[in-house]
Amino acid sequence: MGPAGSGKTTVGKLLAAQLQWEFADADDFHSAANIEKMSRGIPLNDDDRIPWLNSIREAMLEWDAQHRNVVLACSALKHSYRELLQINSNVKLAYLKASYELLRQRLHSRRGHYAGEQILAGQFADLEEPTDAFTIDAAQSPEQIVAEMRKGLALS
């Protein structure tokens, strides 16, 4: 979890590949209206995010019922969002923590993604840093983050 630009997708894909698990990106669950809104630089609000989170939760319940191991990249900015996604004790949370400036720089150079630096301020305003997650410095390389994550979350 973490704001836009924290490396969730890059790290998540790398972790999933190492574990030989599936990877899912929460961005793929957004409605066309949410994507259009973010493309215009307008941050999402709870009314936008709750149906999106419910779709993710439904997928998670299905994965769990099918005994599938999945690495999910999701912003999960608020405590209430994380509670909704905590379907059971098998869900482990890692927080990719980074400064606003680092994420702004990353988003400024990112191409081909609808979530640009314009939405970052809104995400930081909504961010409720978790106290119950494994927190990792997102300024590190993806390989360093994954190594730390595997050790800290006991993912062998």
N, C-alpha and C positions, 0 to 999 in steps of 0.2 A: 504494500500500500504506500501511497504518497502522492503528492501533487503532480501535475503534468511536468514532464521533463526529468523526473527523479530516476528514471531508468527501469521502471516496472516491466515493460515489455522485453527489453534487452536482457535484463537479469532473469526474468521469468522463463524466457525461451532457453537460456543457457542452463538454468537449474533443471528445467524439465528434461532437456536433452541428457544431462549428466545422470539424472535419476531414472531415465527411460520412462517418464511419465508423460501424460498429455499436457498440452499448454492451452489455456484459454485467456483471451483478452476481453476484459469487461467492456472495452470500447465497442466490441462487436455486438453488444446487447443494446446499444443506444437506438432510440427511435430516429427516424429521419428528421423529425422536428428538433430533437436535441442536437443532432449533428449540425443542422442548419443554423441553429441558435449559436452554437459554439464557433462555427465558421465565421460568423459575423462579429466574433469577439465578445459575445454576451455570456457571462457566467450562468451556469445552471443554478436553479434554486431547489428547495425540497420538493416542490410540486413536479419539477422535471425529473428529479433523481429517484423518487420513490418507485414509480412504475419500472424504471430501469433496474433498480436494486431488487425488486420483486422478481423480475425475469432472471436475474443472476441467481437469486436464492432458489428458484424452481430448478434451474440447471444443476445447481449444487446438490439439491436433494436427489435428483435423478442420478447424478454421478455416484453419490453415496449409495443409493439403492443398488446400483450396478457394480459396486465395489471397484470403481475406477479411481485411480490416483491422478489428480489434476493440479497443476500449478496455475493459479488464477492471478492475473495482474489486474488490480482494481484500485482506484484512488481511495475509496472507503474513508473519506475525509472526517466524518463525524462519528462519535461514539455510537449513536443510535443506528447508523448505517452498519457499523461493524457488528453490533448486536444482532441485527437482522440477518447478517451473513454467517453468524456463528451457529451453524446448524447442529453441531455436536462437538465433542471434545477432540475429534480428529482434525479440526480446522486449526491450523497454526498461522499466526500472523507475523509478518516481518514488515517493519516500517523503514522505508528508504528516506532517511532524513537529509535534507540539504538546505542551504541558505536560499533565500529569495533570489539573490544576485546570481548564484550559480545556475539555478533553474531558468531564470530570465535569459541568461546567455545561451543556454542549451536550446531553449525554445526559439530564440531569435535566429539560430542557425538551422533549425529543423525545417525540412521541406516535405511536402506531400502529406501532411497531417492536419486535420481540421482544428485541433486544439493548439492555438498559437499562444504567444506570450500575453495577449490581451486578457485571457481568462485567468492568468496566474494570480493576479491580485484578489480576485473573487475566491479562488481556491484557498489562498492563504488566510483570507478572512474567515472562511468556513472551517479550516483545519482545526481539529481538536486532537492534539497529539496524544497517541495512545500511551497508557501507563502499563498495559498488559501485553505489549508486543515486543518482539525481539527487534531492537533498534540498531540500524546500520548506517554508517556514514556513506551517503550516496555519492560523495566526491571521489570515492575509490574506483578502481577499475571494475568492470563487471565480473571479472574472474576473482578478484579479491572479495567482492561482495558475496558471490556465490559460495566461495570457500567458507567465509564467516557464517553465512546463513546455514549451510549444511552442518557446521559444527554447533552453532548456537541452538538450532532447532532439532538436533540429533537426527539428521536426514542422511543416512548412509547409502 
